[in-house]
């Protein structure tokens, strides 16, 4: 299996590895995947409640090189974006950026799910309860 | 001594050809290149002599006689020939075959095909240690059972089955016993007489011989086993397998077997010491590591370890100057995790974290130390990246979480 240079780069130098405080009201935590599938991603974002800009993002992933790269890339991309802009990130963008082969596309889908799950969590905490987003994330993941 | 990278430690997948084997093969490419079946000239006679010599070398390694060795293109073909050959020949006698769940695909898929043709196959389960239960075997035998096929040692976890006991049971009940001994021949003393084996599959490229050649041992006495040939043609190999013999491959195969026979005792000592050194170096420096399969009945040069919370393919990527393999779904063509580990009852999450190490004749202590360090280093790095490790350290029981709603 030949990895693209970008995947290798993210694997060797993953961006934004770590954790944010789950209990912080401005932090949204998304935990997607399952150990039995061999892929689990945790993506966290610290969001400014006034500007709705994602100021910080951190990730941790249990999964193959492509999964690690997809989630690392996701944290890079959401930083500095507003919540709405982040929601428009598609897994196909990740596939293109990392040159993922067909057998690894599911890794990018999981990364997109992780972004949506983190935002959904933040919205719930902020009392926004966006039913459309939550339903979308649940559907994409099942 | 400087280590040459990358390091090869995947000797269950294949082995490098021993230089002494290459030397033995060389004359048969350009000088003594005759077809061993050419009965009328010196070129043919030279080929025939070389083949018969190799036959004897292989027979000697497993306690058989030369006439009982049938050359094939490899162990997959030998497995097909043994199982399909017996099934077809003894169809009137019965249609039931017994095998077990951790067999190589060459056996399992052959059995699946026979099921489509109306045969009944029992797939015995294995216990946590990776071995079948002998009572399960006894109970499974019926008056229609014509073959038991149980591998000598497993290619993923290195566990050795209770072969002599199985041989005894098979003999008692008058059922032929086939064993895919690819991973065992040349590594542990395999003796078809002592072990009560009637058919045995061997592969050259697993014991420092060339790829593309193997053999099937077919018993001639007590009892005599007959087979329907799977490849028809000029009637080679006593009608059991037609086709011009791969003389160069066979010469290499024979030489490789001779070297194994002469060097096995010493080599076993060396390889198990290296394997234990690797095991100790890795497991003493990491927590939450688990060996898959019992170490009590085990190949001397193999170990299969699960590293909790770290996925196998990402681990392999991190030790990219070391060649080993993993039971993770991500490393398989079908995205299914190892069915062997599943059969042992290893949870799928741990199956994804497993690495198989197969130490070989040409590995050194320095290489083992290097590999151990790289593994420990990479596991630690990936655990820093792992949300599961983080949760486990916080005290969450990862196995009890409901992942759907996470």
Interface residues (C-beta under 8 A of the other chain):
Chain A: X3 X8 X11 X14 X17 X19 X31 X32 X33 X34 X35 X36 X37 X38 X39 X40 X41 X42 X60 X61 X62 X63 X64 X65 X67 X68 X103
Chain B: X309 X310 X311 X312 X313 X314 X317 X318 X328 X329 X330 X335 X337 X347 X348 X349 X352 X384 X385 X386 X387 X388 X389 X390 X398 X399 X403 X404 X406
